[in-house]
Amino acid sequence: MQEIKIPELAESITEGTIAEWLVKKGDKVEKGDPIVELETDKVNVEVNAEISGVITEIISSEGDDVAVGDTIAKVDENGEAGGDASPAEEAPKEEKEAPAAKEEKAETPKSSEKDEPAKESKGEVIASPAARKRARELNIDLSKVAARDPLGRVRPEDVEAAAKAGNESKPSNTKKQEAPKAAKTDFEKPVERVKMTRRRQTIAKNLVNVQQETAMLTTFNEVDMTAVMQLRSERKEKFVKKNGVKLGFMSFFTKAVVGALKEFPLLNAEIQGNELVIKKFYDIGIAVSTDDGLVVPIVRDADRKDFAGIEQSIVDMGTKARDNKLALSDLQGGSFTITNGGTFGSMMSTPILNAPQVGILGMHNIVKRAMVMPDDSIKVRPMMYLALSYDHRIVDGAEAVQFLVRIKQMLEDPYDLLLEG
């Protein structure tokens, strides 16, 4: 019998949460097969079997928190698939229990109904740690909780349901006892408790830390998207035929950001102790929204990629993010971040820094507005608000404003960007 333990995942990851078991008790696994999906604070990773055999015991349930080195299951190298455990272990146990069962039947003619709950309470109840904690809080006997899980595992919502059913079934002895029911408190109103995922907890913690540990400010500007939209319209068919990927807005913004970072290098830096680390590379993070929260995969060496290379990288990273296939290496080491709230209809927002970076650019939706032109004529133009959040500890306001103005200038005359890329 061999134990399956949580392996070393990465230098910065020491624990995780069981997201999904990919095998069940009695399944045959081969060495290298993925057996469980683990949710960490950064990405979901699969733990593979280190030996071939049959899963005889699953120790940690879905939703349980585990650390590196914890035993989560057991595997029998000589077991046969389909059985809950190896015959060698189960057979003697049955032989020992059989005579005891016969003696009990002989001595006890009938077991009364009052004895049944006692027997159930002695039995092993399969419940998640959260369910056990909630049961203690509500003073609920887990052995009396009906589990909706097909495997019989008790969840926190099962405990809540049992508590609610118990309260509703309590009889009222007098009219005085019924009176409080008419005056409902806030605590009696329907709510739903959902445990935050590990990734959501980490995102929340990081966002609070950024606001507490940096001198974050935001400056705004607006850009006329006429030229970019016209250029995309002119080139989009040829671009797709040549490169097999669509020409989107993000590649224009990535190219403009790289150009501006070269002119204002402090926005491509970070603080380490009492030193500034000014990066001579341009790894641009592109924020992607997933069901589990925001992740920021990195487009490596964006300054060396052409428009097609940037667009393909963004498509690949977005697909991996939505399929939970991102590796840690896809998320580490970015120097600047771009986030596009415009895809959800945002008109204006204040993006929060992606620490330890000191700059993040926020894009927003494109809205047609009446604009006064240089010759005092009024024309309808597709306009977008831009927001640049920056760490004022190392980036002065004037530098931040000039950085954003430079991006605006490059986007309003994008032909040079396309020629460079």
Salt bridges, closest charged atoms under 4 A:
GLU3 OE1 - LYS5 NZ 3.79
GLU15 OE2 - ARG198 NH1 3.30
ASP27 OD1 - LYS24 NZ 3.46
GLU57 OE1 - LYS74 NZ 3.94
GLU62 OE1 - ARG155 NH2 3.96
ASP65 OD2 - LYS195 NZ 3.77
ASP65 OD1 - ARG198 NH2 3.18
GLU137 OE1 - ARG134 NH1 2.70
ASP149 OD2 - ARG153 NH1 3.03
ASP149 OD2 - ARG155 NH2 3.86
ASP158 OD1 - ARG148 NE 2.90
GLU160 OE2 - ARG134 NE 2.52
ASP186 OD1 - LYS189 NZ 3.47
GLU222 OE1 - ARG369 NH2 2.28
ASP224 OD2 - ARG381 NE 3.58
GLU263 OE2 - ARG406 NE 2.79
GLU270 OE1 - LYS279 NZ 2.78
ASP283 OD2 - ARG300 NH1 3.25
ASP292 OD2 - ARG199 NH1 3.56
ASP330 OD2 - LYS320 NZ 2.87
ASP391 OD2 - ARG393 NH2 2.68
GLU412 OE2 - LYS408 NZ 2.92
